[in-house]
Amino acid sequence: MFSTLRTRFGIPGVISVIALVFAMFGGAYAASNSGSGGGKATASAKAKKGPRGPKGATGPAGPAGAQGPAGPAGAKGDAGANGSNGAAGVTGPAGPKGATGATGATGATGPAGSPWTAGGVLPSGETETGAWSYGGSKESLIFSSISFNIPLAEAPTAETIPAQGAPTANCPGTAEIPTAEPGFLCVYVDNGPAPDNVAPHAFGATLIKIDSSTPANVEAAVGSFAVTAE
């Protein structure tokens, strides 16, 4: 019998059945002796407690509960300390030397230097040219001047060539192309009355108009000059 029960219910099941049987017998015994001293039988039945059955197997996990509300944000943590500076990197190798650039072209040769001497005067045979003019009332003296860019070593001899006048041996040029022989200052008149007097010196000359036969109230003349060092 026990073999059959054990095969069907297992050891825990058999123990449970035995406990149930004892409990039933105890109840019946208590009921039959209730008239004569039944209190002792009840107390004896209560005192004799059957063994506790083994713990049953763990049941399957129940479904997941609903997600709870999000908790409040935590306090901001303190700032971390600055990290230490890293070690300097290794210096890289020097780069290769660049190619040599092409040589530039040679510049053109400049013109010959100035022919003027260290003394600062116009060399012998060299010529300077320029322009002149004057204007003023015919009732008074009219003055004008000529300046030489480079002074002469000594004052030249002056000659005047009037407008439309013929060139001379010492002044063979014209008002458009003034020239002078060495040692001469040639004053060419292009338009207007020629000066009555030309006073040359080593740095230039003074032109003077004394009077005029023209009826105009104003005298005016323009021209050019050339001077050549002796």
Number of C-alpha atoms within 10 A of each C-alpha: 6 9 9 10 14 14 12 11 13 12 13 14 16 18 19 16 13 13 16 13 12 15 17 12 12 17 14 11 15 20 13 11 14 13 9 9 10 15 13 13 19 17 11 13 17 12 9 11 11 14 10 10 11 11 7 7 6 6 6 6 6 6 6 6 6 6 6 6 6 6 6 6 6 6 6 6 6 6 6 6 6 6 6 6 6 6 6 6 6 6 6 6 6 6 6 6 6 6 6 6 6 6 6 6 6 6 6 6 6 6 6 6 6 6 9 13 9 6 8 11 17 24 18 14 13 15 21 18 18 15 16 18 18 18 16 15 14 19 12 13 13 19 17 15 15 21 17 17 13 16 18 22 17 15 19 23 16 20 19 20 23 20 18 12 13 11 16 13 8 17 25 15 20 24 23 12 12 22 26 27 20 18 20 22 30 31 31 30 26 21 15 16 18 23 24 13 15 23 15 21 20 17 17 19 20 15 21 18 23 14 16 18 7 10 8 10 10 13 21 18 18 18 23 21 27 24 29 22 24 18
